[in-house]
Amino acid sequence: MSWTEELAQRWPEMSEVLWYGTLDTLYMVLWATVFSVLVGLPLGVLLVTTDRGGLTPAPLVKAVLGAVVNIGRSLPFIVLMVAVLSLTRLLIGTTLGPTAAIVPLSIGAIPFFARLVETAVREVDREVIEAAHAMGARKLTIVGKVLLPEALPGLVAGLIMTVVALVSYSAMAGAIGGGGLGDIAIREGYQRFDDYYLWATVILLVIIVQAAQSLGDFIIRRVSHR
Amino acid sequence: MIEAVGLRKVYPLKQREVVALDGVDLHVEQGEIFGVVGQSGAGKSTLLRCVNLLERPTSGTVSVDGRELTALPAAGLRRARRGIGMVHQHFALLSSRTVAANVAFPLEIAGVPRARRAARVGELLELVGLADKAKAYPAQLSGGQKQRVGIARALASDPKVLLSDEATSALDPATTESILELLRDLNHQLGLTILLITHEMDVIKRICDSAAIMENGSFREAGKVLDLIGTPDSLLAASLFPLPATDVPDAVALTYPRSFDEPLMSELTRRFDVDVNVLGGAVENVAGTSVGRLNVQVRGANRGAALRFLSDKGLLVREAGR
């Protein structure tokens, strides 16, 4: 039996498994992205504004936030995942399944995204910030109407990098029972030597990453007026 | 209109202190264009930033339009700043906003309702000659156009005072000319008081009513441009009309603080029987008046009387030769 025939024969069953795996992956990545933005965006902005000479200088806050972010960034994701298992159990009630995986994924992606936000916001022209001060703008107005809009292309680029990183993290999460495409690749592809599943998951992961990047590039083109 | 008294600004560094402003008194009258000129590092920029308290002076007070800014709490200062426009060297436009939205920005900050904002933005763009660029983004504009947007934005909240931070330094000569003209027009039309800093003498010459020369954090010289030009040994006059030092015997440097209709030189030779030889000269249009400097050699028995005659006529006469 040629491989095409075998694939055709197995496809009905495989496609269902892959379909649900893809949904699980997207589910994990999407929710982790949401939490990364909710926490990472303000964190990244604070990393800039608490600078000496920043909008709200606070060297101590800056040092603490910087240290927290660095701890998050220095742990390999697979280690972080195991390290936060008890927190995951506390929050979700289990450490298995896609919902449980959202906890380590978010914790891993928040500091990653926060640093990217920091870099993007730091790029905003100081003269423009000064101009806003000279117009009598409040600090919160400067964040909302100057820093974020001016950094938007960079923020979107950072968001896409985070999504791509999350896709790869989610595959790792599969290794300890997180579900999704990574789980399929490891259980079916690696442990059961099933190349069909292995390559199918590889293709699907590539498509997801590619789609995220293209969407991101499109948005960046739309919001960038430099 | 702008009153700054005893301004000092000291930046404490690790090893030593840097004195950026060393006791500056600034007095800018209502409706005039006041130019501060000096080398980079002289403290001009710090001075300008102290006027709207982007930098808080270490000591001294600043009042604008009769209100002492240095005594205001944060909220009051924000409100006061809305009455002071500022133009920046690199334009400081928001790249994410269209021209119209950039001009509307200070109005948003001041809480002006949307409909009134749109009408005002239209007027302002008309005023600076960019009505057709309302929907463009700053990146699509030339430097001169960007600065026009910057000026329109600075005028949005109807300020009485405009601060200009090297507004033309990033522009080519022709564009500089047109921006200076615009500032001059706004000064005339709106009675706008303008305080500008520049490192170009030319800017002072073209549009300033008053000027100060700044060096090492303090004013070397300050006053009405025409008065300064008529002051012996004025740095401003020397910088506006750089004449080479002469080693010709019996040379004198003559400064014309205004234009003269009568033929002074021929009268001089006729009445005093002296020989007059022109060595060098420069005539410039300053603050709407033709003024100039002339190096001449005057020889003859009645030289003293001849020079006295010129002084009496209102020229500044200074021995310049050996």
Interface residues (C-beta under 8 A of the other chain):
Chain A: D125 E127 V128 E130 A131 A132 H133 A134 M135 G136 A137 R138 T141 K145 V146 P149 E150 L152 V223 H225 R226
Chain B: N52 L54 L77 R78 R79 A80 R81 R82 I84 M86 H88 Q89 H90 A92 L93 L94 S95 S96 R97 F105 P106 E108 I109 A110 Y137 P138 A139 S157 L163
